[in-house]
Amino acid sequence: MKNKKKIKEFLRDKQVILLIAFILISIISVAALGIDEGLDLKGGSSIQLQLDEPVNSSTMKTVTTVLDKRLNLYGVSDVKVRESGDQRVIIEMAGKSPSEVERLIGNPGVFTAKIDNQTALTGNDVASVDSYKVQGETSWIVPFTLTTDGAKHFADVAKGKSGQKVVMYLDGKPIDNDPPSLSAELATGEPVTDLEVTGSEDTVQETQSKANTVYTVLKTGSLPVKVHVVGSNTISAELGQEFLEGTCIAGLLAILVISGIVYIRYRKPILVVPIMITSLSEVLIVLGVASLISWNIDLAAIAGLIASVGTGIDDQIIITDEVLTHQSDKSKHKHVRARMNVKNALFIIFASAGTLIAAMLPLTYIGFARGSSGIGTIAGFAFTTILGVLIGVFITRPAYAKFIESFIA
């Protein structure tokens, strides 16, 4: 009866309920959404770009930002765009071959529209772009809105030129071989802000691709300097998968070794299972959070996860030692002393976690502040480590402390 009462009280504790809730949410999240694998696990492409000339840091940041936006908008997942010196840009993408995106990133993306060989619009005149539409199977439309100045300039150039061809160019090449004619309502000289780019292709696939390219370029703007693809290669996922399999095997071996060490140290089989369950719960919750926020799990993230789990086991041993050291106390205040010892252990754990997080924050900040062009690997390791430590100190380790307090003290 006494043990049943302890179990009920343990399961009703708010820290234990919180842990169970996070475990269930994580299982549902991973099962429903899956886990996004990074480039080094999933495979993909690496492309090297050469700029026409060396540029300063501000121009380089514009180049990497535009390329990053283009690729994300185009539907490329897990893309990392980083500068290499003052004239090189390296792009890494998961799950894409180089040929799929070379055309999109290898051009500046300069958009112009001419009426009677006179420039009526440029990409700078575009204020916003709506999603493209495919009509039938081979025709497409990309609606966009002009700025006030852009609309006035277009109206001035178009005035009195009803029926003239509106030839739209992307990087100096006509978008459509059969450009549309200027309608009478656009040739009155009155500014109109809502326009559209139209075109037609030979196949459904070409139609989708061209419409998406034009939409992406209009949406993200042009590059300030011309770029050339000087190298590309496909990254195999085999090495990453081998590493992942090796990590899983090493993890299972580590669990067995740690279990043996814990048993030898404390001679209490009841301690082995909760320590392992707590550690595995921490891994599961981190994966669940990663699934919810679409955080890519790559080799750096796995390394961060291992680091946080190792810290977690250390913390559990601290909690256990603090309680078992005074277990010989037979006084009537034994449980009060046990709670005090648990609080002391948690204070040490929080202080240690704070130190670790403080050390990792600068690395995380550098990566996120610079976006996809930041130090991705280091930032990924730091972010995952911080995430694991926070989950540990606020969710898993307090629940373990409650277990020790309820069943061991």
Disulfide bonds with the S-S distance in Angstrom:
none
